[in-house]
Amino acid sequence: MSNDNKAQIVPLRPKRPCPECGKPALRETYPFCSKRCKDIDLNRWLKGAYAIPVRDDEEEAESLPDNFPQD
């Protein structure tokens, strides 16, 4: 492959750092830099560290305007 052809190759996705440690990501473990960082992230998911906070119905009802129809 000549140097002219290399200049025309455009990556499909931009290079991003590892979300755990900031090192360059590897193709084999994308978007992480290593199996270790990948496992750290998986462990956080399994422990429930990544969770969407939920609101109770009572809190939600209190935040609605007075003229809002409720069931």
Backbone as a printed PyTorch tensor [residue, N CA C, xyz], in Angstrom:
tensor([[[  0.8550,  -1.1790,   0.0000],
         [  0.0000,   0.0000,   0.0000],
         [  0.8950,   1.2340,   0.0000]],

        [[  0.6590,   2.1430,  -0.8810],
         [  1.4780,   3.3480,  -0.9550],
         [  1.0190,   4.3710,   0.0780]],

        [[  1.8300,   5.3800,   0.2770],
         [  1.4940,   6.4200,   1.2540],
         [  0.2550,   7.2020,   0.8410]],

        [[  0.0010,   7.3130,  -0.4730],
         [ -1.1870,   8.0340,  -0.9360],
         [ -2.4630,   7.3190,  -0.5050]],

        [[ -2.4610,   5.9820,  -0.5580],
         [ -3.6450,   5.2180,  -0.1610],
         [ -3.8770,   5.2840,   1.3410]],

        [[ -2.8240,   5.3220,   2.1310],
         [ -2.9670,   5.4090,   3.5840],
         [ -3.6390,   6.7150,   4.0020]],

        [[ -3.3560,   7.7780,   3.2880],
         [ -3.9210,   9.0830,   3.6160],
         [ -5.4240,   9.1150,   3.3540]],

        [[ -5.9320,   8.2420,   2.4980],
         [ -7.3480,   8.2370,   2.1560],
         [ -8.1880,   7.3830,   3.0990]],

        [[ -7.5670,   6.5780,   3.9330],
         [ -8.3050,   5.7260,   4.8490],
         [ -8.8380,   6.5650,   6.0090]],

        [[-10.1390,   6.4780,   6.2150],
         [-10.7910,   7.2300,   7.2860],
         [-11.3540,   6.2170,   8.2750]],

        [[-11.0310,   6.3360,   9.5600],
         [-11.5730,   5.3880,  10.5390],
         [-13.0960,   5.5090,  10.6220]],

        [[-13.7610,   4.3850,  10.9270],
         [-15.2180,   4.3850,  11.0340],
         [-15.7020,   5.1390,  12.2610]],

        [[-14.9330,   5.1000,  13.3150],
         [-15.3120,   5.8340,  14.5180],
         [-14.0820,   6.5550,  15.0580]],

        [[-14.2690,   7.6880,  15.6770],
         [-13.1150,   8.4170,  16.1960],
         [-12.4580,   7.6600,  17.3460]],

        [[-11.1570,   7.8400,  17.4910],
         [-10.4510,   7.2180,  18.6070],
         [-10.8450,   7.9360,  19.8860]],

        [[-11.1450,   7.1430,  20.8940],
         [-11.5300,   7.6990,  22.1880],
         [-10.7040,   7.0370,  23.2680]],

        [[-10.4640,   7.7480,  24.3420],
         [ -9.7190,   7.1300,  25.4430],
         [-10.5920,   6.1380,  26.2050]],

        [[ -9.9470,   5.2510,  26.9170],
         [-10.6280,   4.2740,  27.7640],
         [-11.4460,   5.0360,  28.8090]],

        [[-12.7260,   4.6940,  28.9970],
         [-13.5340,   5.4060,  29.9820],
         [-13.1090,   5.1550,  31.4280]],

        [[-12.3070,   4.1230,  31.6730],
         [-11.8610,   3.8220,  33.0320],
         [-10.5720,   4.5540,  33.3940]],

        [[ -9.5650,   4.4810,  32.5100],
         [ -8.2520,   5.0140,  32.8880],
         [ -7.7230,   6.1050,  31.9580]],

        [[ -8.3420,   6.2890,  30.7980],
         [ -7.9250,   7.3490,  29.8920],
         [ -6.8640,   6.9530,  28.8800]],

        [[ -6.3600,   5.7300,  28.9530],
         [ -5.3770,   5.2670,  27.9630],
         [ -6.0790,   5.0430,  26.6300]],

        [[ -5.3270,   4.9760,  25.5280],
         [ -5.9510,   4.7130,  24.2250],
         [ -6.6590,   3.3560,  24.2100]],

        [[ -7.8370,   3.3070,  23.6240],
         [ -8.6090,   2.0680,  23.5450],
         [ -7.9960,   1.1240,  22.5230]],

        [[ -8.1590,  -0.1680,  22.7610],
         [ -7.6900,  -1.1970,  21.8360],
         [ -8.8600,  -1.7740,  21.0670]],

        [[ -8.5930,  -2.2180,  19.8680],
         [ -9.6350,  -2.7930,  19.0270],
         [-10.2710,  -4.0280,  19.6860]],

        [[ -9.4720,  -4.8710,  20.3130],
         [ -9.9620,  -6.1160,  20.9020],
         [-10.8890,  -5.8900,  22.0890]],

        [[-10.7040,  -4.8110,  22.8040],
         [-11.4840,  -4.5540,  24.0210],
         [-12.2500,  -3.2370,  23.9520]],

        [[-12.4800,  -2.7100,  22.7480],
         [-13.1300,  -1.4220,  22.5640],
         [-14.4190,  -1.3410,  23.3680]],

        [[-14.6980,  -0.2710,  24.0520],
         [-14.0150,   1.0110,  24.1080],
         [-12.9560,   1.0960,  25.2030]],

        [[-12.5690,  -0.0370,  25.7520],
         [-11.5970,  -0.0590,  26.8430],
         [-10.1920,  -0.3310,  26.3270]],

        [[ -9.1940,  -0.0900,  27.1790],
         [ -7.8000,  -0.2930,  26.7970],
         [ -7.3240,  -1.7060,  27.1120]],

        [[ -8.0320,  -2.4040,  27.9910],
         [ -7.5900,  -3.7330,  28.4000],
         [ -8.7630,  -4.5250,  28.9520]],

        [[ -8.5400,  -5.8200,  29.1160],
         [ -9.5590,  -6.6790,  29.7180],
         [ -9.8050,  -6.2520,  31.1680]],

        [[ -8.7780,  -5.7890,  31.8420],
         [ -8.9160,  -5.3500,  33.2300],
         [ -9.9230,  -4.2070,  33.3410]],

        [[ -9.7730,  -3.1800,  32.5090],
         [-10.6990,  -2.0470,  32.5560],
         [-12.1010,  -2.4800,  32.1430]],

        [[-12.1880,  -3.3880,  31.1920],
         [-13.4850,  -3.9130,  30.7700],
         [-14.1690,  -4.6420,  31.9200]],

        [[-13.4050,  -5.4410,  32.6650],
         [-13.9530,  -6.1750,  33.8080],
         [-14.3590,  -5.2500,  34.9470]],

        [[-13.6080,  -4.1720,  35.1520],
         [-13.9650,  -3.1920,  36.1830],
         [-15.3330,  -2.5900,  35.8700]],

        [[-15.5490,  -2.2220,  34.6150],
         [-16.8180,  -1.6450,  34.1970],
         [-17.9510,  -2.6550,  34.3410]],

        [[-17.7210,  -3.9020,  33.9400],
         [-18.7360,  -4.9480,  34.0780],
         [-19.1020,  -5.1470,  35.5490]],

        [[-18.1100,  -5.1380,  36.4220],
         [-18.3650,  -5.3000,  37.8540],
         [-19.2530,  -4.1690,  38.3820]],

        [[-19.0330,  -2.9670,  37.9170],
         [-19.8840,  -1.8420,  38.3540],
         [-21.3210,  -2.0420,  37.9030]],

        [[-21.5090,  -2.5470,  36.6730],
         [-22.8630,  -2.8230,  36.1900],
         [-23.5240,  -3.8880,  37.0530]],

        [[-22.7880,  -4.9600,  37.3450],
         [-23.3640,  -6.0680,  38.0980],
         [-23.6760,  -5.6840,  39.5430]],

        [[-22.9080,  -4.7710,  40.1290],
         [-23.1640,  -4.3120,  41.5010],
         [-24.3180,  -3.3180,  41.5710]],

        [[-24.6950,  -2.7650,  40.4180],
         [-25.7770,  -1.7730,  40.4000],
         [-25.2860,  -0.3540,  40.5690]],

        [[-23.9900,  -0.1250,  40.3760],
         [-23.4550,   1.2310,  40.5100],
         [-23.9750,   2.1450,  39.4060]],

        [[-24.2720,   1.5760,  38.2440],
         [-24.8550,   2.3430,  37.1440],
         [-26.3540,   2.1030,  37.1820]],

        [[-27.0760,   2.9920,  37.8000],
         [-28.5230,   2.8330,  37.9010],
         [-29.2000,   4.1710,  37.6390]],

        [[-30.3480,   4.0950,  37.0360],
         [-31.1420,   5.2940,  36.7970],
         [-31.9860,   5.5290,  38.0400]],

        [[-31.8830,   6.6940,  38.6520],
         [-32.6690,   6.9450,  39.8560],
         [-34.1650,   6.9880,  39.5290]],

        [[-34.9610,   6.4250,  40.3930],
         [-36.4140,   6.4240,  40.2160],
         [-37.0560,   7.2710,  41.2920]],

        [[-38.2050,   7.7950,  40.9460],
         [-38.9540,   8.5970,  41.9020],
         [-40.2030,   7.8430,  42.3010]],

        [[-40.5720,   7.9390,  43.5650],
         [-41.8100,   7.3330,  44.0360],
         [-42.9960,   8.0780,  43.4470]],

        [[-44.1460,   7.4040,  43.3750],
         [-45.3590,   8.0260,  42.8470],
         [-45.7700,   9.2410,  43.6710]],

        [[-45.5730,   9.1760,  44.9970],
         [-45.9530,  10.3020,  45.8550],
         [-45.1220,  11.5380,  45.5280]],

        [[-43.8190,  11.3360,  45.3320],
         [-42.9590,  12.4720,  44.9870],
         [-43.3640,  13.0460,  43.6400]],

        [[-43.7100,  12.1700,  42.7030],
         [-44.1020,  12.6250,  41.3810],
         [-45.4150,  13.4080,  41.4540]],

        [[-46.3720,  12.9330,  42.2430],
         [-47.6520,  13.6140,  42.3800],
         [-47.4700,  14.9920,  43.0060]],

        [[-46.5360,  15.1210,  43.9370],
         [-46.2920,  16.4160,  44.5750],
         [-45.7010,  17.4150,  43.5950]],

        [[-44.9750,  16.9400,  42.5910],
         [-44.3280,  17.8520,  41.6630],
         [-45.2450,  18.2760,  40.5220]],

        [[-46.4330,  17.6480,  40.3980],
         [-47.3770,  18.0050,  39.3430],
         [-48.1490,  19.2530,  39.7180]],

        [[-48.5690,  20.0370,  38.7280],
         [-49.3810,  21.2210,  39.0330],
         [-50.7370,  20.8010,  39.6060]],

        [[-51.3870,  21.7150,  40.3390],
         [-52.6520,  21.4160,  41.0030],
         [-53.7640,  21.0610,  40.0060]],

        [[-53.7360,  21.6490,  38.8160],
         [-54.8030,  21.4220,  37.8610],
         [-54.5250,  20.2160,  36.9560]],

        [[-53.4900,  19.4430,  37.2290],
         [-53.1440,  18.2750,  36.4300],
         [-54.0430,  17.0960,  36.8390]],

        [[-54.7430,  16.4790,  35.8550],
         [-55.6520,  15.3680,  36.2090],
         [-54.8670,  14.1520,  36.6910]],

        [[-55.3120,  13.5620,  37.8020],
         [-54.6780,  12.3710,  38.3450],
         [-55.6860,  11.2420,  38.3600]],

        [[-55.1920,  10.0100,  38.3190],
         [-56.0750,   8.8290,  38.3290],
         [-56.6730,   8.5980,  39.6840]]])
